Amino acid sequence: CKSVSFSVDGTKIYTGGSAGDLCAVDAERACTFSVKSDEKRLLWRVEPATEGKYNPLVAIRPFDGSVNLALMATGDDAGGVRVWDQRICGNSTSSKANSYNQKRPQGCVLSWKEHEDYISGLEHSLDGNTLLATSADCRLGVYDLRMPKERTNTSSFRLSDDQEDELLSLKIMKHGKKVVCGTQEGVL
């Protein structure tokens, strides 16, 4: 397991596997010691949830309750960012895609492949309209979730200039007015 995150309400555990799969597990059943093997712990699984078979999910960020409990974002080892609607995630898999944005896996509602290295952190704005991603390619990505690129001629993302050091973490502060990123060298 490369990435683990709890849902905002604490009822689910999301896992990102090294083979690129995304799973949701019932937190109460997964965290209890039970000898019953017939208990259903796995709620749903999407495989593969990344572009390539061996691109692990390295970041999982559920949207908080003030936005929408059904949405979550993932980042993978190949620089891909995806937004998922958990209401339509399921156990079935779709055919393998030739392009990152065509024939997305079941439950994937938005998808980008703009970074050149792994996604190290994800955050969303308070209103849920913007998603931010840090990457080891030394850039911050800003994704507009209101205008998917399939519906418009303009880009729904922007990338920062090269920061000359891997960006490994981020946090939105000051009521959504500031973004702080952490680097490999310890600089904020």
C-alpha positions in Angstrom: 0.0 0.0 0.0 1.6 3.3 -1.1 -1.0 5.7 0.2 -3.7 5.6 2.9 -6.3 8.2 3.9 -9.4 8.2 6.1 -12.7 9.7 4.8 -13.6 13.0 6.5 -16.4 11.3 8.5 -14.0 8.4 9.5 -16.2 5.6 8.1 -14.0 4.6 5.2 -10.3 4.0 4.7 -9.0 4.7 1.2 -5.9 2.8 0.0 -3.7 3.3 -3.1 -1.9 0.2 -4.1 1.5 -0.2 -5.7 -0.2 -1.8 -8.7 -2.3 1.3 -9.3 -5.5 0.2 -7.6 -7.8 2.4 -5.5 -9.9 0.8 -2.8 -12.4 1.9 -0.1 -12.6 -0.3 3.0 -15.2 -0.1 5.8 -13.1 1.4 8.7 -15.0 -0.2 11.5 -14.8 -3.7 10.1 -11.2 -3.3 9.0 -10.1 -2.1 12.4 -11.7 -4.8 14.4 -10.3 -8.2 15.1 -12.8 -10.7 13.9 -12.6 -14.4 13.1 -15.6 -14.1 10.7 -14.2 -14.3 7.2 -17.5 -13.5 5.5 -17.7 -9.9 6.7 -17.6 -7.5 3.8 -14.7 -5.1 4.5 -14.0 -4.0 0.9 -16.6 -1.4 -0.2 -15.3 -1.0 -3.7 -12.2 -1.3 -5.8 -11.0 0.3 -9.0 -8.1 -1.3 -10.8 -6.2 0.1 -12.4 -6.9 3.6 -11.2 -3.8 5.0 -12.8 -2.6 5.4 -16.4 -0.2 2.6 -16.4 -0.3 -0.8 -14.7 2.6 -0.1 -12.4 2.0 3.6 -11.5 1.2 3.5 -7.8 -1.2 6.0 -6.3 0.9 8.2 -4.0 -1.6 10.8 -2.8 -5.3 10.5 -1.8 -7.3 13.5 -0.7 -11.1 13.2 0.1 -13.0 16.4 -0.2 -14.3 17.6 3.2 -17.9 17.6 4.3 -18.5 21.3 3.5 -17.8 20.6 -0.2 -19.0 17.1 -1.1 -18.3 13.8 0.7 -18.7 11.9 -2.6 -15.6 13.4 -4.2 -11.9 12.6 -3.8 -8.7 13.3 -5.6 -5.8 11.0 -6.3 -2.3 11.6 -7.6 0.0 8.9 -9.1 3.6 8.1 -9.7 3.5 9.2 -13.3 2.2 12.8 -12.6 -1.5 12.1 -13.2 -4.3 13.7 -11.2 -7.8 12.3 -11.1 -11.0 13.3 -9.4 -13.4 10.5 -8.4 -17.1 10.3 -7.5 -17.4 7.5 -5.0 -21.1 7.1 -5.8 -20.2 5.5 -9.1 -17.0 3.7 -8.1 -17.5 0.0 -8.3 -15.9 -3.4 -8.6 -16.0 -3.5 -12.4 -13.0 -2.4 -14.5 -13.1 -0.7 -17.8 -11.0 -1.4 -20.8 -7.4 -0.1 -20.9 -7.2 3.4 -22.1 -4.8 4.7 -24.9 -5.0 8.2 -23.6 -5.1 9.5 -20.0 -8.3 11.3 -20.6 -10.2 8.8 -22.7 -12.1 5.8 -21.3 -11.4 6.6 -17.7 -12.0 4.0 -15.1 -15.4 3.7 -13.5 -15.9 6.5 -11.0 -13.3 8.9 -12.5 -15.0 12.2 -13.5 -11.9 14.4 -14.3 -8.4 13.5 -15.3 -5.1 15.3 -16.1 -1.6 14.3 -16.9 0.3 17.6 -16.7 3.2 16.8 -14.3 6.4 15.0 -15.3 7.0 13.3 -12.0 5.0 11.9 -9.1 2.3 13.8 -7.3 3.4 14.4 -3.7 0.5 16.3 -2.2 -3.1 17.4 -2.9 -5.4 20.0 -1.4 -8.7 21.5 -2.5 -10.1 25.0 -1.9 -12.8 25.6 0.7 -15.5 25.9 -2.0 -14.3 22.8 -3.8 -13.8 24.6 -7.1 -10.0 24.4 -7.2 -7.6 21.5 -6.7 -3.9 22.0 -6.0 -1.2 19.4 -6.5 2.5 19.5 -5.7 4.9 17.4 -7.7 8.5 16.2 -7.7 8.9 18.0 -11.0 9.3 21.2 -8.9 6.0 22.7 -9.9 2.6 23.4 -8.3 -0.4 22.5 -10.4 -3.7 24.4 -10.0 -6.8 22.7 -11.5 -10.2 24.4 -12.1 -12.8 21.8 -11.3 -15.7 23.9 -12.6 -14.6 23.8 -16.3 -13.4 20.5 -17.5 -11.3 20.7 -20.6 -13.6 18.4 -22.6 -16.3 21.2 -22.5 -14.2 24.3 -23.2 -11.4 25.4 -25.5 -9.4 26.9 -22.6 -7.2 25.0 -20.2 -8.6 24.0 -16.9 -5.2 23.9 -15.2 -2.2 26.1 -14.7 1.4 25.1 -13.7 3.8 27.3 -11.7 7.3 28.0 -12.8 10.0 25.5 -11.9 10.8 26.0 -8.2 14.2 24.3 -8.6 13.5 21.9 -5.8 11.0 19.0 -5.4 7.7 20.2 -3.9 6.7 17.5 -1.4 3.8 19.0 0.5 1.3 21.8 0.5 -1.4 23.5 2.6 -3.9 26.2 1.9 -3.9 28.9 4.6 -5.3 32.4 5.4 -8.9 31.5 4.4 -7.8 30.3 1.0 -5.7 33.3 0.2 -2.2 31.7 0.6 -0.6 28.4 -0.3 2.5 27.1 1.4 4.6 24.4 -0.2 7.4 22.4 1.4 10.5 21.4 -0.5 13.0 18.6 -0.2 15.6 21.0 1.3 13.2 22.1 4.0 12.3 25.5 2.5 8.7 26.7 2.7 
